[in-house]
């Protein structure tokens, strides 16, 4: 069934205890990261969505309690000339997680079938070919043991406009908005068409899309972190091994450990 973004526009407020629930989710995510470290698993979390949809806020809260040595956030912008000279997936191969790591992509390889398609930064035959290339790329990651979680954060035009205005009104947020935001905004219908095709072609059984209604920030953050936690937790054993006998022996000798 094709994903319809209009099904994710209610903007319903979060009716729980946001602070308590967020703290509980961050604690859960911290344990999931430890499980990745201990069991040497690797995962990728991919976030796509509109400008000002709240991707950055979701990411900041996702990683709040994570050990920074074992995760990486990759903010994806326009490719460099070196990257343009190669296949579009080349730069993403350089950013894949190693064992024990969780890598987060703030935008991703889907730029080929979204912004690059809409703004004519690539030829039509290139973005049409990219659907199969992306599906094969993701299948390769799954087959090699990398878990993939894909989120799309959706907001209405009205909500996006309010957030863009808020950024302009707030001196400490103005750096987050640029002319490109308005160029993209002017072609919303074209982007909606590209998104429809993207979901139809790349919502696969091995790497499905999950859409987040981003029109209420608190509800979106809880929904996104819950989904990420569910998917990451399902991909890694959550049981912790016994303490290393050699370390226990050293602790007994050092300070009389009796655990």
C-alpha positions as protocol buffer text, in pm:
chain_id: "A"
residue {
  index: 1
  type: UNK
  ca { x: 0 y: 0 z: 0 }
}
residue {
  index: 2
  type: UNK
  ca { x: 140 y: 340 z: -99 }
}
residue {
  index: 3
  type: UNK
  ca { x: 212 y: 582 z: 186 }
}
residue {
  index: 4
  type: UNK
  ca { x: -9 y: 893 z: 176 }
}
residue {
  index: 5
  type: UNK
  ca { x: 143 y: 1188 z: 363 }
}
residue {
  index: 6
  type: UNK
  ca { x: -200 y: 1347 z: 408 }
}
residue {
  index: 7
  type: UNK
  ca { x: -269 y: 1069 z: 661 }
}
residue {
  index: 8
  type: UNK
  ca { x: -5 y: 1223 z: 890 }
}
residue {
  index: 9
  type: UNK
  ca { x: -128 y: 1579 z: 938 }
}
residue {
  index: 10
  type: UNK
  ca { x: -346 y: 1574 z: 1249 }
}
residue {
  index: 11
  type: UNK
  ca { x: -88 y: 1750 z: 1467 }
}
residue {
  index: 12
  type: UNK
  ca { x: -245 y: 1592 z: 1774 }
}
residue {
  index: 13
  type: UNK
  ca { x: -89 y: 1712 z: 2098 }
}
residue {
  index: 14
  type: UNK
  ca { x: 97 y: 1467 z: 2319 }
}
residue {
  index: 15
  type: UNK
  ca { x: -134 y: 1382 z: 2606 }
}
residue {
  index: 16
  type: UNK
  ca { x: 117 y: 1206 z: 2831 }
}
residue {
  index: 17
  type: UNK
  ca { x: 383 y: 1335 z: 3069 }
}
residue {
  index: 18
  type: UNK
  ca { x: 627 y: 1451 z: 2802 }
}
residue {
  index: 19
  type: UNK
  ca { x: 931 y: 1509 z: 3026 }
}
residue {
  index: 20
  type: UNK
  ca { x: 894 y: 1179 z: 3211 }
}
residue {
  index: 21
  type: UNK
  ca { x: 824 y: 980 z: 2896 }
}
residue {
  index: 22
  type: UNK
  ca { x: 1113 y: 1141 z: 2710 }
}
residue {
  index: 23
  type: UNK
  ca { x: 1350 y: 1062 z: 2998 }
}
residue {
  index: 24
  type: UNK
  ca { x: 1233 y: 699 z: 3003 }
}
residue {
  index: 25
  type: UNK
  ca { x: 1286 y: 667 z: 2628 }
}
residue {
  index: 26
  type: UNK
  ca { x: 1635 y: 816 z: 2650 }
}
residue {
  index: 27
  type: UNK
  ca { x: 1720 y: 569 z: 2927 }
}
residue {
  index: 28
  type: UNK
  ca { x: 1590 y: 285 z: 2710 }
}
residue {
  index: 29
  type: UNK
  ca { x: 1790 y: 408 z: 2411 }
}
residue {
  index: 30
  type: UNK
  ca { x: 2104 y: 428 z: 2626 }
}
residue {
  index: 31
  type: UNK
  ca { x: 2064 y: 60 z: 2715 }
}
residue {
  index: 32
  type: UNK
  ca { x: 2010 y: -24 z: 2349 }
}
residue {
  index: 33
  type: UNK
  ca { x: 2334 y: 151 z: 2259 }
}
residue {
  index: 34
  type: UNK
  ca { x: 2516 y: -51 z: 2528 }
}
residue {
  index: 35
  type: UNK
  ca { x: 2370 y: -369 z: 2380 }
}
residue {
  index: 36
  type: UNK
  ca { x: 2511 y: -268 z: 2040 }
}
residue {
  index: 37
  type: UNK
  ca { x: 2852 y: -214 z: 2198 }
}
residue {
  index: 38
  type: UNK
  ca { x: 2856 y: -536 z: 2400 }
}
residue {
  index: 39
  type: UNK
  ca { x: 2719 y: -758 z: 2123 }
}
residue {
  index: 40
  type: UNK
  ca { x: 2911 y: -579 z: 1845 }
}
residue {
  index: 41
  type: UNK
  ca { x: 2605 y: -495 z: 1638 }
}
residue {
  index: 42
  type: UNK
  ca { x: 2564 y: -201 z: 1402 }
}
residue {
  index: 43
  type: UNK
  ca { x: 2267 y: 8 z: 1293 }
}
residue {
  index: 44
  type: UNK
  ca { x: 2174 y: 308 z: 1081 }
}
residue {
  index: 45
  type: UNK
  ca { x: 1892 y: 553 z: 1147 }
}
residue {
  index: 46
  type: UNK
  ca { x: 1789 y: 755 z: 840 }
}
residue {
  index: 47
  type: UNK
  ca { x: 1581 y: 1072 z: 875 }
}
residue {
  index: 48
  type: UNK
  ca { x: 1424 y: 1247 z: 580 }
}
residue {
  index: 49
  type: UNK
  ca { x: 1154 y: 1514 z: 578 }
}
residue {
  index: 50
  type: UNK
  ca { x: 1068 y: 1873 z: 504 }
}
residue {
  index: 51
  type: UNK
  ca { x: 1284 y: 2169 z: 601 }
}
residue {
  index: 52
  type: UNK
  ca { x: 1196 y: 2275 z: 959 }
}
residue {
  index: 53
  type: UNK
  ca { x: 1009 y: 1946 z: 1017 }
}
residue {
  index: 54
  type: UNK
  ca { x: 1198 y: 1880 z: 1341 }
}
residue {
  index: 55
  type: UNK
  ca { x: 1458 y: 1622 z: 1235 }
}
residue {
  index: 56
  type: UNK
  ca { x: 1734 y: 1796 z: 1430 }
}
residue {
  index: 57
  type: UNK
  ca { x: 1528 y: 1809 z: 1749 }
}
residue {
  index: 58
  type: UNK
  ca { x: 1452 y: 1439 z: 1721 }
}
residue {
  index: 59
  type: UNK
  ca { x: 1819 y: 1355 z: 1671 }
}
residue {
  index: 60
  type: UNK
  ca { x: 1938 y: 1566 z: 1965 }
}
residue {
  index: 61
  type: UNK
  ca { x: 1698 y: 1391 z: 2199 }
}
residue {
  index: 62
  type: UNK
  ca { x: 1775 y: 1050 z: 2052 }
}
residue {
  index: 63
  type: UNK
  ca { x: 2146 y: 1070 z: 2128 }
}
residue {
  index: 64
  type: UNK
  ca { x: 2123 y: 1267 z: 2455 }
}
residue {
  index: 65
  type: UNK
  ca { x: 2233 y: 975 z: 2676 }
}
residue {
  index: 66
  type: UNK
  ca { x: 2452 y: 791 z: 2424 }
}
residue {
  index: 67
  type: UNK
  ca { x: 2825 y: 737 z: 2459 }
}
residue {
  index: 68
  type: UNK
  ca { x: 2969 y: 964 z: 2186 }
}
residue {
  index: 69
  type: UNK
  ca { x: 3242 y: 712 z: 2103 }
}
residue {
  index: 70
  type: UNK
  ca { x: 2989 y: 473 z: 1953 }
}
residue {
  index: 71
  type: UNK
  ca { x: 2762 y: 687 z: 1739 }
}
residue {
  index: 72
  type: UNK
  ca { x: 2800 y: 935 z: 1456 }
}
residue {
  index: 73
  type: UNK
  ca { x: 2555 y: 1191 z: 1319 }
}
residue {
  index: 74
  type: UNK
  ca { x: 2604 y: 1265 z: 951 }
}
residue {
  index: 75
  type: UNK
  ca { x: 2434 y: 1587 z: 832 }
}
residue {
  index: 76
  type: UNK
  ca { x: 2410 y: 1542 z: 457 }
}
residue {
  index: 77
  type: UNK
  ca { x: 2435 y: 1852 z: 240 }
}
residue {
  index: 78
  type: UNK
  ca { x: 2515 y: 1909 z: -127 }
}
residue {
  index: 79
  type: UNK
  ca { x: 2791 y: 1679 z: -260 }
}
residue {
  index: 80
  type: UNK
  ca { x: 3140 y: 1816 z: -309 }
}
residue {
  index: 81
  type: UNK
  ca { x: 3305 y: 1812 z: -651 }
}
residue {
  index: 82
  type: UNK
  ca { x: 3501 y: 1502 z: -549 }
}
residue {
  index: 83
  type: UNK
  ca { x: 3174 y: 1331 z: -461 }
}
residue {
  index: 84
  type: UNK
  ca { x: 3004 y: 1445 z: -781 }
}
residue {
  index: 85
  type: UNK
  ca { x: 3284 y: 1283 z: -979 }
}
residue {
  index: 86
  type: UNK
  ca { x: 3182 y: 942 z: -841 }
}
residue {
  index: 87
  type: UNK
  ca { x: 2866 y: 735 z: -815 }
}
residue {
  index: 88
  type: UNK
  ca { x: 2617 y: 911 z: -587 }
}
residue {
  index: 89
  type: UNK
  ca { x: 2632 y: 631 z: -328 }
}
residue {
  index: 90
  type: UNK
  ca { x: 3012 y: 651 z: -297 }
}
residue {
  index: 91
  type: UNK
  ca { x: 3007 y: 915 z: -24 }
}
residue {
  index: 92
  type: UNK
  ca { x: 2764 y: 710 z: 184 }
}
residue {
  index: 93
  type: UNK
  ca { x: 2983 y: 400 z: 175 }
}
residue {
  index: 94
  type: UNK
  ca { x: 3240 y: 614 z: 359 }
}
residue {
  index: 95
  type: UNK
  ca { x: 2990 y: 679 z: 640 }
}
residue {
  index: 96
  type: UNK
  ca { x: 2860 y: 331 z: 719 }
}
residue {
  index: 97
  type: UNK
  ca { x: 2876 y: 218 z: 1083 }
}
residue {
  index: 98
  type: UNK
  ca { x: 3139 y: -20 z: 1212 }
}
residue {
  index: 99
  type: UNK
  ca { x: 3059 y: -295 z: 1461 }
}
residue {
  index: 100
  type: UNK
  ca { x: 2934 y: -149 z: 1793 }
}
residue {
  index: 101
  type: UNK
  ca { x: 2822 y: 175 z: 1624 }
}
residue {
  index: 102
  type: UNK
  ca { x: 2491 y: 345 z: 1545 }
}
residue {
  index: 103
  type: UNK
  ca { x: 2514 y: 604 z: 1267 }
}
residue {
  index: 104
  type: UNK
  ca { x: 2241 y: 861 z: 1211 }
}
residue {
  index: 105
  type: UNK
  ca { x: 2184 y: 1028 z: 875 }
}
residue {
  index: 106
  type: UNK
  ca { x: 2020 y: 1371 z: 880 }
}
residue {
  index: 107
  type: UNK
  ca { x: 1912 y: 1341 z: 516 }
}
residue {
  index: 108
  type: UNK
  ca { x: 2067 y: 1067 z: 310 }
}
residue {
  index: 109
  type: UNK
  ca { x: 2108 y: 891 z: -25 }
}
residue {
  index: 110
  type: UNK
  ca { x: 1740 y: 972 z: -85 }
}
residue {
  index: 111
  type: UNK
  ca { x: 1852 y: 1316 z: -195 }
}
residue {
  index: 112
  type: UNK
  ca { x: 1906 y: 1162 z: -539 }
}
residue {
  index: 113
  type: UNK
  ca { x: 1532 y: 1098 z: -581 }
}
residue {
  index: 114
  type: UNK
  ca { x: 1416 y: 1410 z: -395 }
}
residue {
  index: 115
  type: UNK
  ca { x: 1612 y: 1736 z: -417 }
}
residue {
  index: 116
  type: UNK
  ca { x: 1840 y: 1621 z: -699 }
}
residue {
  index: 117
  type: UNK
  ca { x: 1538 y: 1507 z: -900 }
}
residue {
  index: 118
  type: UNK
  ca { x: 1321 y: 1812 z: -833 }
}
residue {
  index: 119
  type: UNK
  ca { x: 1596 y: 2071 z: -877 }
}
residue {
  index: 120
  type: UNK
  ca { x: 1737 y: 1893 z: -1186 }
}
residue {
  index: 121
  type: UNK
  ca { x: 2078 y: 1837 z: -1027 }
}
residue {
  index: 122
  type: UNK
  ca { x: 2092 y: 1502 z: -1207 }
}
residue {
  index: 123
  type: UNK
  ca { x: 1955 y: 1361 z: -1530 }
}
residue {
  index: 124
  type: UNK
  ca { x: 1616 y: 1191 z: -1542 }
}
residue {
  index: 125
  type: UNK
  ca { x: 1767 y: 853 z: -1623 }
}
residue {
  index: 126
  type: UNK
  ca { x: 1995 y: 889 z: -1320 }
}
residue {
  index: 127
  type: UNK
  ca { x: 1722 y: 944 z: -1061 }
}
residue {
  index: 128
  type: UNK
  ca { x: 1497 y: 682 z: -1219 }
}
residue {
  index: 129
  type: UNK
  ca { x: 1780 y: 428 z: -1200 }
}
residue {
  index: 130
  type: UNK
  ca { x: 1850 y: 529 z: -840 }
}
residue {
  index: 131
  type: UNK
  ca { x: 1544 y: 352 z: -694 }
}
residue {
  index: 132
  type: UNK
  ca { x: 1688 y: 10 z: -778 }
}
residue {
  index: 133
  type: UNK
  ca { x: 2037 y: 121 z: -673 }
}
residue {
  index: 134
  type: UNK
  ca { x: 1909 y: 240 z: -335 }
}
residue {
  index: 135
  type: UNK
  ca { x: 1708 y: -77 z: -273 }
}
residue {
  index: 136
  type: UNK
  ca { x: 2011 y: -291 z: -358 }
}
residue {
  index: 137
  type: UNK
  ca { x: 2239 y: -75 z: -142 }
}
residue {
  index: 138
  type: UNK
  ca { x: 2006 y: -113 z: 157 }
}
residue {
  index: 139
  type: UNK
  ca { x: 1965 y: -486 z: 96 }
}
residue {
  index: 140
  type: UNK
  ca { x: 2344 y: -521 z: 96 }
}
residue {
  index: 141
  type: UNK
  ca { x: 2363 y: -350 z: 435 }
}
residue {
  index: 142
  type: UNK
  ca { x: 2093 y: -575 z: 579 }
}
residue {
  index: 143
  type: UNK
  ca { x: 2260 y: -887 z: 437 }
}
residue {
  index: 144
  type: UNK
  ca { x: 2593 y: -785 z: 594 }
}
residue {
  index: 145
  type: UNK
  ca { x: 2434 y: -744 z: 937 }
}
residue {
  index: 146
  type: UNK
  ca { x: 2354 y: -373 z: 952 }
}
residue {
  index: 147
  type: UNK
  ca { x: 2009 y: -282 z: 1080 }
}
residue {
  index: 148
  type: UNK
  ca { x: 1833 y: 10 z: 902 }
}
residue {
  index: 149
  type: UNK
  ca { x: 1560 y: 233 z: 1045 }
}
residue {
  index: 150
  type: UNK
  ca { x: 1403 y: 486 z: 804 }
}
residue {
  index: 151
  type: UNK
  ca { x: 1193 y: 779 z: 925 }
}
residue {
  index: 152
  type: UNK
  ca { x: 1019 y: 1052 z: 726 }
}
residue {
  index: 153
  type: UNK
  ca { x: 906 y: 1356 z: 927 }
}
residue {
  index: 154
  type: UNK
  ca { x: 607 y: 1528 z: 769 }
}
residue {
  index: 155
  type: UNK
  ca { x: 462 y: 1874 z: 834 }
}
residue {
  index: 156
  type: UNK
  ca { x: 196 y: 2074 z: 655 }
}
residue {
  index: 157
  type: UNK
  ca { x: 276 y: 2388 z: 459 }
}
residue {
  index: 158
  type: UNK
  ca { x: 109 y: 2600 z: 729 }
}
residue {
  index: 159
  type: UNK
  ca { x: 319 y: 2447 z: 1007 }
}
residue {
  index: 160
  type: UNK
  ca { x: 639 y: 2476 z: 804 }
}
residue {
  index: 161
  type: UNK
  ca { x: 571 y: 2845 z: 737 }
}
residue {
  index: 162
  type: UNK
  ca { x: 516 y: 2913 z: 1108 }
}
residue {
  index: 163
  type: UNK
  ca { x: 846 y: 2747 z: 1194 }
}
residue {
  index: 164
  type: UNK
  ca { x: 1037 y: 2934 z: 922 }
}
residue {
  index: 165
  type: UNK
  ca { x: 893 y: 3261 z: 1055 }
}
residue {
  index: 166
  type: UNK
  ca { x: 993 y: 3164 z: 1409 }
}
residue {
  index: 167
  type: UNK
  ca { x: 1348 y: 3105 z: 1295 }
}
residue {
  index: 168
  type: UNK
  ca { x: 1363 y: 3451 z: 1142 }
}
residue {
  index: 169
  type: UNK
  ca { x: 1216 y: 3605 z: 1458 }
}
residue {
  index: 170
  type: UNK
  ca { x: 1468 y: 3431 z: 1686 }
}
residue {
  index: 171
  type: UNK
  ca { x: 1827 y: 3563 z: 1651 }
}
residue {
  index: 172
  type: UNK
  ca { x: 1979 y: 3239 z: 1780 }
}
residue {
  index: 173
  type: UNK
  ca { x: 1786 y: 3034 z: 1523 }
}
residue {
  index: 174
  type: UNK
  ca { x: 1837 y: 3247 z: 1212 }
}
residue {
  index: 175
  type: UNK
  ca { x: 2143 y: 3047 z: 1109 }
}
residue {
  index: 176
  type: UNK
  ca { x: 1912 y: 2750 z: 1051 }
}
residue {
  index: 177
  type: UNK
  ca { x: 1725 y: 2910 z: 761 }
}
residue {
  index: 178
  type: UNK
  ca { x: 1862 y: 2995 z: 418 }
}
residue {
  index: 179
  type: UNK
  ca { x: 1740 y: 3083 z: 67 }
}
residue {
  index: 180
  type: UNK
  ca { x: 1729 y: 2715 z: -27 }
}
residue {
  index: 181
  type: UNK
  ca { x: 1444 y: 2663 z: 221 }
}
residue {
  index: 182
  type: UNK
  ca { x: 1227 y: 2900 z: 19 }
}
residue {
  index: 183
  type: UNK
  ca { x: 1329 y: 2758 z: -317 }
}
residue {
  index: 184
  type: UNK
  ca { x: 1221 y: 2415 z: -192 }
}
residue {
  index: 185
  type: UNK
  ca { x: 902 y: 2557 z: -43 }
}
residue {
  index: 186
  type: UNK
  ca { x: 800 y: 2706 z: -378 }
}
residue {
  index: 187
  type: UNK
  ca { x: 808 y: 2360 z: -536 }
}
residue {
  index: 188
  type: UNK
  ca { x: 613 y: 2173 z: -271 }
}
residue {
  index: 189
  type: UNK
  ca { x: 387 y: 1998 z: -522 }
}
residue {
  index: 190
  type: UNK
  ca { x: 692 y: 1873 z: -712 }
}
residue {
  index: 191
  type: UNK
  ca { x: 843 y: 1744 z: -390 }
}
residue {
  index: 192
  type: UNK
  ca { x: 518 y: 1573 z: -293 }
}
residue {
  index: 193
  type: UNK
  ca { x: 519 y: 1395 z: -628 }
}
residue {
  index: 194
  type: UNK
  ca { x: 881 y: 1289 z: -578 }
}
residue {
  index: 195
  type: UNK
  ca { x: 805 y: 1170 z: -224 }
}
residue {
  index: 196
  type: UNK
  ca { x: 510 y: 967 z: -347 }
}
residue {
  index: 197
  type: UNK
  ca { x: 736 y: 792 z: -599 }
}
residue {
  index: 198
  type: UNK
  ca { x: 1008 y: 744 z: -337 }
}
residue {
  index: 199
  type: UNK
  ca { x: 772 y: 569 z: -97 }
}
residue {
  index: 200
  type: UNK
  ca { x: 619 y: 356 z: -374 }
}
residue {
  index: 201
  type: UNK
  ca { x: 958 y: 243 z: -499 }
}
residue {
  index: 202
  type: UNK
  ca { x: 1164 y: 211 z: -178 }
}
residue {
  index: 203
  type: UNK
  ca { x: 920 y: 110 z: 98 }
}
residue {
  index: 204
  type: UNK
  ca { x: 1062 y: -242 z: 100 }
}
residue {
  index: 205
  type: UNK
  ca { x: 1005 y: -534 z: 333 }
}
residue {
  index: 206
  type: UNK
  ca { x: 1371 y: -527 z: 438 }
}
residue {
  index: 207
  type: UNK
  ca { x: 1389 y: -147 z: 486 }
}
residue {
  index: 208
  type: UNK
  ca { x: 1036 y: -4 z: 528 }
}
residue {
  index: 209
  type: UNK
  ca { x: 954 y: 364 z: 571 }
}
residue {
  index: 210
  type: UNK
  ca { x: 784 y: 496 z: 883 }
}
residue {
  index: 211
  type: UNK
  ca { x: 620 y: 839 z: 863 }
}
residue {
  index: 212
  type: UNK
  ca { x: 609 y: 1067 z: 1168 }
}
residue {
  index: 213
  type: UNK
  ca { x: 341 y: 1336 z: 1199 }
}
residue {
  index: 214
  type: UNK
  ca { x: 571 y: 1626 z: 1284 }
}
residue {
  index: 215
  type: UNK
  ca { x: 304 y: 1893 z: 1326 }
}
residue {
  index: 216
  type: UNK
  ca { x: 331 y: 1878 z: 1705 }
}
residue {
  index: 217
  type: UNK
  ca { x: 694 y: 1868 z: 1810 }
}
residue {
  index: 218
  type: UNK
  ca { x: 652 y: 1688 z: 2141 }
}
residue {
  index: 219
  type: UNK
  ca { x: 425 y: 1419 z: 1999 }
}
residue {
  index: 220
  type: UNK
  ca { x: 662 y: 1375 z: 1703 }
}
residue {
  index: 221
  type: UNK
  ca { x: 968 y: 1333 z: 1924 }
}
residue {
  index: 222
  type: UNK
  ca { x: 802 y: 1070 z: 2142 }
}
residue {
  index: 223
  type: UNK
  ca { x: 668 y: 884 z: 1838 }
}
residue {
  index: 224
  type: UNK
  ca { x: 1003 y: 892 z: 1659 }
}
residue {
  index: 225
  type: UNK
  ca { x: 1211 y: 784 z: 1958 }
}
residue {
  index: 226
  type: UNK
  ca { x: 964 y: 508 z: 2042 }
}
residue {
  index: 227
  type: UNK
  ca { x: 977 y: 370 z: 1688 }
}
residue {
  index: 228
  type: UNK
  ca { x: 1358 y: 390 z: 1674 }
}
residue {
  index: 229
  type: UNK
  ca { x: 1388 y: 219 z: 2013 }
}
residue {
  index: 230
  type: UNK
  ca { x: 1149 y: -58 z: 1907 }
}
residue {
  index: 231
  type: UNK
  ca { x: 1337 y: -123 z: 1582 }
}
residue {
  index: 232
  type: UNK
  ca { x: 1685 y: -106 z: 1732 }
}
residue {
  index: 233
  type: UNK
  ca { x: 1592 y: -320 z: 2030 }
}
residue {
  index: 234
  type: UNK
  ca { x: 1447 y: -588 z: 1803 }
}
residue {
  index: 235
  type: UNK
  ca { x: 1780 y: -612 z: 1620 }
}
residue {
  index: 236
  type: UNK
  ca { x: 2013 y: -669 z: 1916 }
}
residue {
  index: 237
  type: UNK
  ca { x: 2017 y: -909 z: 2214 }
}
residue {
  index: 238
  type: UNK
  ca { x: 1935 y: -715 z: 2531 }
}
residue {
  index: 239
  type: UNK
  ca { x: 2086 y: -969 z: 2771 }
}
residue {
  index: 240
  type: UNK
  ca { x: 2415 y: -866 z: 2929 }
}
residue {
  index: 241
  type: UNK
  ca { x: 2697 y: -1121 z: 2973 }
}
residue {
  index: 242
  type: UNK
  ca { x: 2844 y: -1209 z: 3310 }
}
residue {
  index: 243
  type: UNK
  ca { x: 3139 y: -1006 z: 3430 }
}
residue {
  index: 244
  type: UNK
  ca { x: 3477 y: -1109 z: 3290 }
}
residue {
  index: 245
  type: UNK
  ca { x: 3630 y: -1354 z: 3544 }
}
residue {
  index: 246
  type: UNK
  ca { x: 3972 y: -1197 z: 3497 }
}
residue {
  index: 247
  type: UNK
  ca { x: 3835 y: -852 z: 3577 }
}
residue {
  index: 248
  type: UNK
  ca { x: 3649 y: -990 z: 3881 }
}
residue {
  index: 249
  type: UNK
  ca { x: 3974 y: -1147 z: 4002 }
}
residue {
  index: 250
  type: UNK
  ca { x: 4156 y: -815 z: 3964 }
}
residue {
  index: 251
  type: UNK
  ca { x: 3879 y: -631 z: 4151 }
}
residue {
  index: 252
  type: UNK
  ca { x: 3898 y: -878 z: 4439 }
}
residue {
  index: 253
  type: UNK
  ca { x: 4271 y: -828 z: 4463 }
}
residue {
  index: 254
  type: UNK
  ca { x: 4251 y: -448 z: 4428 }
}
residue {
  index: 255
  type: UNK
  ca { x: 3975 y: -365 z: 4677 }
}
residue {
  index: 256
  type: UNK
  ca { x: 3822 y: -686 z: 4806 }
}
residue {
  index: 257
  type: UNK
  ca { x: 3531 y: -699 z: 4562 }
}
residue {
  index: 258
  type: UNK
  ca { x: 3269 y: -951 z: 4686 }
}
residue {
  index: 259
  type: UNK
  ca { x: 3004 y: -932 z: 4411 }
}
